Amino acid sequence: MNLSCLFILPLPSAMRHFCLQLGFVLLSTFAFSAPLLAQNESLSPIGKWKTIDDNTGKARSIVEIYEKNGKIVGKIIKVIDPDKPNPLCEKCTGDKKNKPIEGLEIIYDMKKDTYY
């Protein structure tokens, strides 16, 4: 049987209605899923983020996350605390002890995952 003949033959009204509905559903599914697939880039952690205190709900700092030499790095670029301008990291250990919190790298050597 030649399949091209099926498209030439007139279809019953119910079948035409079904085909139109099916076509509309398929077209709608594609039209609405395409932007979601394009948003994959927006799932990246790269950018500036505001940290929020879990107890008070107030903003604590702005952290910038970026890529450097193929790794993900994050540093505090601004501390949001009007009572303590330019605070030092008193709880840090090693070479970060008593260094200014602004500019401090808090995420380093993180590998980028390609599955997001």
GIBELQUI-V957901 format. One record per residue. N is the residue number from 1. RES is the residue in one letter. SS is DSSP state (alpha for helix, beta for strand, coil for the rest). NEAR is the number of other C-alpha atoms within 12 Angstrom. Layout:
n->N res->RES ss->SS near->NEAR
n->N res->RES ss->SS near->NEAR
This chain:
n->1 res->M ss->coil near->5
n->2 res->N ss->coil near->8
n->3 res->L ss->coil near->8
n->4 res->S ss->alpha near->8
n->5 res->C ss->alpha near->10
n->6 res->L ss->alpha near->10
n->7 res->F ss->alpha near->11
n->8 res->I ss->alpha near->9
n->9 res->L ss->coil near->12
n->10 res->P ss->coil near->11
n->11 res->L ss->coil near->15
n->12 res->P ss->coil near->10
n->13 res->S ss->alpha near->10
n->14 res->A ss->alpha near->11
n->15 res->M ss->alpha near->13
n->16 res->R ss->alpha near->15
n->17 res->H ss->alpha near->13
n->18 res->F ss->alpha near->14
n->19 res->C ss->alpha near->17
n->20 res->L ss->alpha near->15
n->21 res->Q ss->alpha near->14
n->22 res->L ss->alpha near->14
n->23 res->G ss->alpha near->15
n->24 res->F ss->alpha near->15
n->25 res->V ss->alpha near->15
n->26 res->L ss->alpha near->14
n->27 res->L ss->alpha near->15
n->28 res->S ss->alpha near->14
n->29 res->T ss->alpha near->14
n->30 res->F ss->alpha near->14
n->31 res->A ss->alpha near->15
n->32 res->F ss->alpha near->15
n->33 res->S ss->alpha near->15
n->34 res->A ss->alpha near->13
n->35 res->P ss->alpha near->14
n->36 res->L ss->alpha near->14
n->37 res->L ss->alpha near->14
n->38 res->A ss->alpha near->12
n->39 res->Q ss->alpha near->13
n->40 res->N ss->alpha near->15
n->41 res->E ss->alpha near->15
n->42 res->S ss->alpha near->13
n->43 res->L ss->alpha near->15
n->44 res->S ss->coil near->19
n->45 res->P ss->coil near->23
n->46 res->I ss->coil near->21
n->47 res->G ss->beta near->21
n->48 res->K ss->beta near->19
n->49 res->W ss->beta near->22
n->50 res->K ss->beta near->21
n->51 res->T ss->beta near->21
n->52 res->I ss->beta near->17
n->53 res->D ss->coil near->13
n->54 res->D ss->coil near->9
n->55 res->N ss->coil near->8
n->56 res->T ss->coil near->9
n->57 res->G ss->coil near->10
n->58 res->K ss->coil near->14
n->59 res->A ss->beta near->19
n->60 res->R ss->beta near->25
n->61 res->S ss->beta near->26
n->62 res->I ss->beta near->25
n->63 res->V ss->beta near->30
n->64 res->E ss->beta near->28
n->65 res->I ss->beta near->28
n->66 res->Y ss->beta near->27
n->67 res->E ss->beta near->21
n->68 res->K ss->beta near->17
n->69 res->N ss->coil near->12
n->70 res->G ss->coil near->13
n->71 res->K ss->beta near->17
n->72 res->I ss->beta near->24
n->73 res->V ss->beta near->27
n->74 res->G ss->beta near->27
n->75 res->K ss->beta near->30
n->76 res->I ss->beta near->30
n->77 res->I ss->beta near->25
n->78 res->K ss->beta near->26
n->79 res->V ss->beta near->30
n->80 res->I ss->coil near->23
n->81 res->D ss->coil near->18
n->82 res->P ss->coil near->12
n->83 res->D ss->coil near->9
n->84 res->K ss->coil near->15
n->85 res->P ss->coil near->13
n->86 res->N ss->coil near->21
n->87 res->P ss->coil near->23
n->88 res->L ss->beta near->19
n->89 res->C ss->coil near->23
n->90 res->E ss->coil near->14
n->91 res->K ss->coil near->14
n->92 res->C ss->coil near->16
n->93 res->T ss->coil near->11
n->94 res->G ss->alpha near->10
n->95 res->D ss->alpha near->13
n->96 res->K ss->alpha near->18
n->97 res->K ss->coil near->15
n->98 res->N ss->coil near->17
n->99 res->K ss->coil near->19
n->100 res->P ss->beta near->24
n->101 res->I ss->coil near->30
n->102 res->E ss->coil near->28
n->103 res->G ss->coil near->25
n->104 res->L ss->coil near->30
n->105 res->E ss->beta near->25
n->106 res->I ss->beta near->23
n->107 res->I ss->beta near->22
n->108 res->Y ss->beta near->20
n->109 res->D ss->beta near->16
n->110 res->M ss->beta near->19
n->111 res->K ss->beta near->17
n->112 res->K ss->coil near->20
n->113 res->D ss->coil near->12
n->114 res->T ss->coil near->9
n->115 res->Y ss->coil near->9
n->116 res->Y ss->coil near->12
